[in-house]
Amino acid sequence: MGARCSKFSICWFHSHLKASVLESSDLENGGKGEKNALPSFTEFSLEQLKAATSGFSSDNIVSEHGEKAPNVVYKGKLDNDRWVAVKRFNKFAWPDSRQFLEEAKAVGSLRSERLVNLIGCCYEGDERLLVAEFMPNETLAKHLFHWENQPMKWAMRLRVALYLAQALEYCSSKGRALYHDLNAYRILFDDDGNPRLSCFGLMKNSRDGKSYSTNLAFTPPEYLRTGRVTPESVVYSFGTLLLDLMSGKHIPPSHALDLIRGKNFLMLMDSALEGHFSNDDGTELVRLASRCLQYEARERPNAKSLVTSLMSVQKEAEVPSYVLMGIPHGTASKQPLPLTPFGEACMRIDLTAIHEILEKMGYKDDEGIANELSFQMWTGQMQETLNSKKHGDTAFRAKDFATAIDCYTQFIDGGTIVSPTVYARRCLSYLMNDKPQQALGDAMQAQVVSPQWPTALYLQAACLFSLGMETDAQETLKDGTNMEANRAKN
């Protein structure tokens, strides 16, 4: 086992952190050779993005400030099963659609594994939307300021700083050195727990391209004088992020600089890090932060020198980011399995498609009823019960769902034979008659009778979607998909 772990560590080092010593061009294309390589920049229709986000449902909002924010970010799923983040600007942000398209295409031409890459946009009528990769593991702000299980480790904080510096160096090398409002909410974590810089901050964000919305306490001095962002302003913001990483809090730079000048830098450090970093490393990071926060813009380092400085202090290079972060890998942090046709139909609440699938399935997964049907009809009561089922099946096939409900109810109330398929068919019949609560009861009963039957979970998801319980529905749909995948393996 030890040899296997060692081999894995070496492979991870070569494919991940070793990239950090390469030139910026080696970080392009979102990781060359990946199976799920990024598509080229695409112009989406509004209908496509509506479908992907369930009509811009509030349940799909993932931006920190919710639906009252001027520009809202939604989680969405495209037809090719790719998860995306869709940023919807307010109606007045981009009056000139041509300017918006040119800007989006320019940002969309960038490709780096250090960025949350932009893969498309939409500009119909007043609508202005950007489409980027979806990052499933939250923001730096969440992991740094609002952690639940463990504080971020020192080695991971150093890696965040390096990867962010590499992102800025890459953008500078491509002529996109300006980044608007660089902060801990703009850094997100991918499937592997690696930090990436959101591409949204590379877009000008207002009519005049001057937008720089931030708290005045953290604003670069020259912005207050001129109202414009420069590459040196971005380095100043990088310095504030170094303070965040060291302290685990959002400290105003003026306060931090007072502590640094007074040689009290240990007072800056997150108490959760005590005993986990050397004074030399702490001193180096403080020195770098103070250089970034120089009042005179020309005295600040450029992105390339930031990368060089941060390379020298990296720790635990052989440990994958998801391990340092304590993020599950290979299951919860990966994109979910592709939905089956049945799963897709339930997610869309496409009752006609669900009916066709249940018809084709018949009773093949229903061992109890199949066995009973192979015996002679012992009693008149059993004969009557089976006749109820037969009439129910005929009505179900003919799409006479009210009659199907009555017949299946007689069969179930007879109590002679228990059939999960009958519960499933009555469930759909209830949905067809706009009775999702009764339908959910039947789908749950089908699962009680047959706990390892994915159909029962799929139908529960359809019922929950019908009841507007989006989060529960998605979880149940995922459970059904995983159960079906496990059954296929066995």
C-alpha positions in Angstrom: 0.0 0.0 0.0 2.9 2.4 0.8 4.4 2.0 -2.6 1.1 2.7 -4.2 0.6 5.9 -2.2 4.1 7.0 -3.1 3.5 6.4 -6.8 0.3 8.4 -6.6 2.0 11.3 -4.9 4.7 11.5 -7.6 2.0 11.4 -10.3 0.0 14.1 -8.6 3.1 16.3 -8.2 4.0 16.0 -11.9 0.5 16.8 -13.1 -0.4 19.5 -10.6 2.1 21.5 -8.5 5.1 21.0 -10.9 3.0 23.0 -13.4 3.7 26.0 -11.1 7.4 26.1 -12.1 6.5 26.2 -15.8 5.9 29.2 -17.9 2.4 30.7 -18.0 1.8 29.1 -21.4 2.1 25.7 -19.8 -1.0 26.4 -17.7 -3.2 27.1 -20.7 -6.1 25.2 -22.1 -7.5 24.2 -18.7 -5.2 21.2 -18.5 -4.1 19.7 -21.7 -5.2 16.2 -22.5 -8.2 16.2 -20.1 -11.1 14.0 -21.3 -13.5 16.8 -20.4 -11.6 19.5 -22.3 -13.2 22.9 -22.4 -15.2 23.8 -25.5 -14.3 26.9 -27.5 -16.2 30.1 -26.7 -19.9 29.7 -27.5 -22.8 32.2 -28.0 -25.8 30.7 -26.2 -29.4 31.6 -26.7 -31.5 32.9 -23.9 -33.7 29.8 -24.1 -30.7 27.5 -23.6 -29.7 29.3 -20.5 -33.2 29.4 -19.2 -33.4 25.6 -19.6 -30.0 25.1 -18.0 -31.0 27.1 -14.9 -34.6 25.9 -14.6 -35.9 29.3 -15.7 -33.3 31.2 -13.5 -34.8 29.6 -10.5 -33.9 31.2 -7.1 -33.0 27.7 -6.0 -30.1 27.8 -8.4 -28.6 31.0 -7.2 -25.0 30.6 -6.0 -23.7 34.1 -5.8 -22.9 35.4 -2.3 -25.5 38.2 -2.2 -28.5 36.3 -3.6 -31.2 37.5 -5.9 -31.1 41.1 -4.7 -27.6 41.6 -6.0 -27.3 43.7 -9.2 -25.6 40.8 -11.0 -26.8 37.3 -10.0 -24.9 34.0 -10.6 -26.8 30.8 -11.1 -25.8 27.2 -11.3 -26.9 25.5 -14.5 -26.6 22.3 -16.5 -26.2 22.4 -20.3 -27.6 19.8 -22.7 -24.2 18.0 -22.8 -24.4 17.5 -19.0 -21.7 20.1 -18.3 -22.3 22.1 -15.1 -21.8 25.8 -15.5 -22.1 29.1 -13.7 -24.3 31.7 -15.4 -23.9 35.4 -14.5 -26.9 37.5 -15.3 -26.1 41.2 -15.4 -28.7 43.9 -14.5 -30.5 45.5 -17.4 -28.4 48.6 -17.6 -24.9 47.2 -17.2 -24.1 46.7 -20.9 -26.3 48.9 -23.2 -24.0 48.2 -26.1 -24.3 44.6 -27.1 -21.4 44.8 -29.5 -19.1 46.0 -26.8 -20.3 43.3 -24.5 -19.7 40.6 -27.1 -16.2 41.9 -27.9 -15.3 42.0 -24.2 -16.7 38.5 -23.5 -14.9 37.0 -26.5 -11.6 38.5 -25.4 -12.0 37.0 -21.9 -13.3 33.8 -23.4 -10.1 33.4 -25.4 -8.2 32.8 -22.2 -7.7 29.2 -21.1 -5.8 28.3 -17.9 -6.1 25.7 -15.1 -5.6 28.6 -12.7 -8.8 30.4 -13.9 -12.5 29.6 -13.8 -12.6 29.8 -17.6 -15.3 31.7 -19.5 -17.0 29.4 -22.0 -19.7 31.5 -23.5 -22.2 34.4 -23.3 -25.7 35.5 -24.4 -26.9 38.9 -25.5 -30.6 38.9 -26.5 -32.6 42.1 -26.1 -31.6 43.7 -22.8 -30.2 40.4 -21.5 -26.4 40.1 -20.9 -25.2 36.8 -19.5 -21.8 35.1 -19.1 -21.3 31.3 -18.9 -18.3 29.9 -17.0 -17.1 26.6 -15.6 -18.8 25.6 -12.4 -16.7 25.2 -9.3 -18.3 22.8 -6.8 -16.3 23.5 -3.7 -17.2 27.0 -2.5 -15.2 30.3 -2.3 -12.0 31.2 -0.4 -14.1 33.4 1.8 -16.2 30.4 2.9 -13.1 28.2 3.6 -11.1 31.0 5.2 -13.6 33.1 7.2 -16.6 30.8 7.7 -15.1 27.3 7.9 -17.1 24.5 9.6 -14.9 21.4 9.9 -11.3 22.7 10.0 -9.4 25.9 9.5 -7.4 26.1 6.2 -4.0 24.6 6.7 -0.9 26.7 6.3 0.4 24.7 3.3 -3.0 25.3 1.5 -2.9 29.0 2.2 0.5 29.2 0.6 -0.8 27.2 -2.4 -3.7 29.6 -2.8 -1.4 32.6 -2.8 0.8 30.9 -5.4 -2.0 29.8 -7.7 -3.6 33.2 -7.5 -0.3 34.9 -8.4 0.1 32.4 -11.4 -3.4 33.3 -12.5 -2.6 37.0 -12.5 0.7 36.4 -14.3 -1.1 34.4 -17.0 -3.7 37.1 -17.5 -0.9 39.8 -17.7 0.9 37.7 -20.3 -2.3 37.7 -22.4 -2.9 41.5 -22.1 -5.6 41.2 -19.4 -3.7 42.6 -16.4 -6.7 44.5 -15.0 -8.9 42.7 -12.6 -11.9 44.3 -11.0 -12.5 43.9 -7.2 -10.1 41.1 -6.4 -11.2 39.5 -3.1 -11.8 36.2 -1.3 -15.2 35.7 -3.0 -13.6 35.7 -6.4 -11.5 32.7 -5.7 -13.3 29.3 -6.0 -12.2 25.7 -5.6 -12.6 23.1 -8.3 -13.3 19.3 -8.2 -9.7 18.6 -7.0 -9.8 21.3 -4.4 -7.5 23.6 -6.4 -8.1 27.3 -6.1 -9.0 29.2 -9.3 -9.6 32.9 -10.0 -13.0 33.7 -11.4 -13.0 35.1 -14.9 -15.9 37.4 -14.1 -13.6 39.9 -12.6 -11.7 40.2 -15.9 -14.8 41.8 -17.5 -15.5 45.4 -17.3 -18.6 45.7 -15.3 -20.3 48.9 -16.2 -21.1 51.5 -18.9 -17.7 53.2 -18.7 -15.5 50.2 -17.7 -14.5 51.8 -14.4 -16.4 49.6 -12.0 -14.5 48.8 -8.9 -17.0 48.1 -6.1 -15.3 47.5 -2.9 -15.2 48.8 0.7 -13.2 52.0 0.9 -11.0 50.6 3.7 -9.6 48.1 1.2 -9.4 50.2 -1.9 -6.0 51.0 -3.6 -5.0 54.6 -2.8 -4.6 55.6 -6.4 -8.2 54.5 -7.2 -9.4 57.0 -4.7 -7.4 59.7 -6.5 -8.2 58.8 -10.1 -11.2 56.4 -10.1 -9.3 53.9 -12.3 -7.9 50.5 -11.8 -4.3 49.8 -13.0 -2.2 46.6 -12.9 -0.6 47.9 -9.8 -4.0 48.3 -8.2 -4.6 44.6 -8.7 -1.3 43.9 -6.9 -2.5 46.0 -4.0 -5.6 43.9 -3.8 -3.4 40.8 -3.9 -1.7 42.2 -0.8 -5.0 42.4 1.0 -5.6 38.7 0.1 -2.3 37.8 1.6 -3.4 39.4 4.8 -6.7 37.4 4.6 -4.7 34.2 4.2 -2.4 35.0 7.1 -5.0 36.2 9.5 -8.1 34.2 8.6 -9.9 37.5 8.8 -10.5 40.5 6.5 -8.1 43.1 8.0 -8.0 46.6 6.7 -4.5 47.1 5.2 -3.8 50.3 7.3 -4.2 48.4 10.5 -2.1 45.5 9.2 0.7 47.8 8.1 0.7 49.5 11.6 1.3 46.0 13.1 4.0 45.2 10.5 5.9 48.4 11.1 5.7 47.7 14.8 7.3 44.3 14.3 4.1 42.7 15.7 3.4 40.5 12.7 2.6 37.5 14.9 -0.5 39.4 16.0 -1.6 39.3 12.4 -1.5 35.5 12.2 -4.5 33.3 12.6 -4.5 31.8 16.0 -5.6 28.5 14.5 -2.2 28.3 12.8 -0.2 28.5 16.0 2.7 25.9 15.8 2.0 25.1 12.2 4.3 27.6 10.4 7.9 28.7 10.8 8.7 32.3 11.7 10.8 32.5 8.5 7.8 31.7 6.3 5.6 34.1 8.2 8.1 36.8 7.9 8.5 36.2 4.2 4.7 36.4 3.6 4.4 39.6 5.7 7.3 41.1 3.7 5.6 40.3 0.5 2.2 41.7 1.6 3.8 44.9 2.8 5.5 45.3 -0.7 2.1 44.8 -2.4 0.5 47.4 -0.1 3.0 50.2 -0.8 1.3 53.6 -1.2 3.2 54.4 -4.4 2.0 52.0 -7.1 5.4 51.9 -8.8 7.0 50.4 -5.7 4.8 47.3 -5.8 6.1 44.0 -7.3 4.7 42.6 -10.6 2.8 39.3 -10.9 5.9 37.5 -12.2 8.0 38.4 -9.1 5.1 37.4 -6.9 5.2 33.9 -8.4 8.9 33.6 -7.9 8.7 34.7 -4.2 5.8 32.3 -3.4 7.4 29.4 -5.1 10.2 29.4 -2.5 7.8 29.0 0.5 5.6 26.2 -0.7 5.0 23.3 1.7 3.7 19.7 1.3 3.9 19.9 -2.5 3.2 16.2 -2.8 -0.2 16.4 -1.0 -3.2 16.9 -3.3 -5.3 20.0 -2.6 -8.4 18.1 -1.8 -6.5 16.3 1.0 -5.2 19.6 2.5 -8.7 21.0 2.2 -10.4 18.0 3.7 -12.7 17.8 0.7 -14.2 14.4 -0.4 -12.8 13.4 -3.7 -14.0 11.0 -6.3 -17.6 11.1 -5.0 -19.2 14.2 -3.5 -16.8 16.6 -5.1 -17.0 15.2 -8.6 -19.7 16.1 -11.1 -22.7 13.7 -10.7 -23.2 10.8 -12.9 -25.0 11.6 -16.2 -28.7 11.2 -15.8 -30.4 8.2 -17.4 -33.4 8.9 -19.7 -35.7 8.1 -16.8 -33.8 10.5 -14.6 -33.9 13.2 -17.2 -37.7 12.7 -17.7 -38.2 13.0 -13.9 -36.1 16.2 -13.7 -38.1 17.8 -16.4 -41.4 16.4 -14.9 -42.1 15.0 -18.4 -45.0 12.9 -17.4 -45.6 11.6 -21.0 -42.0 10.3 -21.2 -42.3 8.7 -17.7 -45.5 7.0 -18.8 -43.7 5.5 -21.8 -40.8 4.3 -19.7 -43.0 2.6 -17.1 -45.0 1.0 -19.9 -41.9 -0.5 -21.5 -40.6 -1.7 -18.1 -43.7 -3.6 -17.4 -43.4 -5.8 -14.3 -39.9 -7.1 -14.9 -38.6 -5.6 -11.6 -41.6 -6.8 -9.7 -40.7 -10.3 -8.5 -43.7 -10.8 -6.2 -46.4 -10.1 -8.8 -44.5 -12.1 -11.5 -44.4 -15.2 -9.2 -48.0 -14.8 -8.2 -49.2 -14.6 -11.8 -47.5 -17.9 -12.6 -49.8 -19.8 -10.1 -53.4 -21.0 -10.4 -56.0 -18.6 -9.0 -56.7 -20.2 -5.7 -59.6 -18.1 -4.5 -62.2 -15.9 -5.8 -60.8 -13.0 -3.8 -57.3 -13.4 -5.4 -59.0 -13.7 -8.8 -60.9 -10.4 -8.1 -57.7 -8.7 -6.9 -55.8 -9.7 -10.0 -58.6 -8.6 -12.2 -58.4 -5.1 -10.6 -54.7 -5.0 -11.5 -55.5 -6.2 -15.1 -58.2 -3.5 -15.5 -55.8 -0.9 -14.0 -53.1 -1.9 -16.5 -55.5 -1.5 -19.4 -56.6 1.9 -18.2 -52.9 2.9 -17.6 -52.0 1.9 -21.1 -54.9 3.8 -22.6 -53.9 6.9 -20.5 -57.2 6.8 -18.6 -55.5 7.7 -15.4 -58.5 8.3 -13.2 -59.8 4.8 -13.9 -56.2 3.5 -13.3 -56.2 5.1 -9.9 -59.5 3.4 -8.9 -58.4 0.0 -10.2 -55.0 0.0 -8.7 -56.5 1.2 -5.4 -58.8 -1.8 -5.3 -55.8 -4.1 -6.0 -53.7 -2.4 -3.2 -56.6 -2.5 -0.7 -57.2 -6.2 -1.5 -53.9 -6.8 0.4 -53.3 -10.2 -1.2 -50.3 -9.3 -3.3 -47.9 -6.4 -2.7 -46.5 -4.9 -5.9 -44.0 -2.0 -6.1 -44.9 -1.5 -9.8 -48.5 -1.0 -9.0 -47.5 1.7 -6.6 -45.3 3.3 -9.2 -48.1 3.3 -11.8 -50.6 4.7 -9.4 -48.0 7.3 -8.4 -47.7 8.5 -12.0 -51.5 8.4 -12.4 -51.8 10.7 -9.4 -49.2 13.1 -11.0 -51.3 13.1 -14.2 -54.3 14.1 -12.1 -52.3 16.9 -10.4 -52.1 15.2 -7.0 -48.3 15.3 -6.3 -48.7 14.7 -2.5 -50.6 11.4 -3.0 -48.1 10.5 -5.7 -45.2 11.1 -3.4 -46.8 8.7 -0.8 -47.0 6.0 -3.5 -43.4 6.5 -4.6 -42.2 6.2 -1.0 -44.3 3.1 -0.5 -42.7 1.5 -3.6 -39.3 2.1 -2.0 -40.5 0.5 1.2 -41.6 -2.6 -0.7 -38.5 -2.7 -2.9 -35.6 -0.7 -1.2 -33.1 -1.2 -4.1 -35.4 -0.2 -6.9 -34.1 3.1 -8.6 -37.5 3.7 -10.2 -39.0 4.4 -6.7 -36.4 7.1 -6.1 -36.8 8.6 -9.6 -40.5 8.9 -9.1 -40.0 10.5 -5.7 -37.8 13.1 -7.4 -40.5 13.9 -10.0 -43.0 14.3 -7.1 -40.7 16.6 -5.2 -40.0 18.7 -8.3 -43.8 19.0 -8.8 -44.1 20.2 -5.2 -41.4 22.8 -5.7 -39.0 21.1 -3.4 -36.0 21.6 -5.7 -33.1 20.7 -3.3 -34.7 17.5 -2.0 -35.6 16.5 -5.5 -32.1 17.0 -6.8 -30.7 14.9 -3.9 -33.2 12.1 -4.5 -32.5 12.1 -8.2 -28.8 11.8 -7.4 -29.5 8.8 -5.1 -31.5 7.1 -7.8 -28.8 7.7 -10.4 -26.1 6.3 -8.1 -28.3 3.3 -7.2 -28.9 2.4 -10.8 -25.2 2.8 -11.6 -24.3 0.4 -8.8 -26.9 -2.1 -9.9 -25.4 -2.0 -13.4 -22.0 -2.9 -12.0 -23.3 -5.9 -10.0 
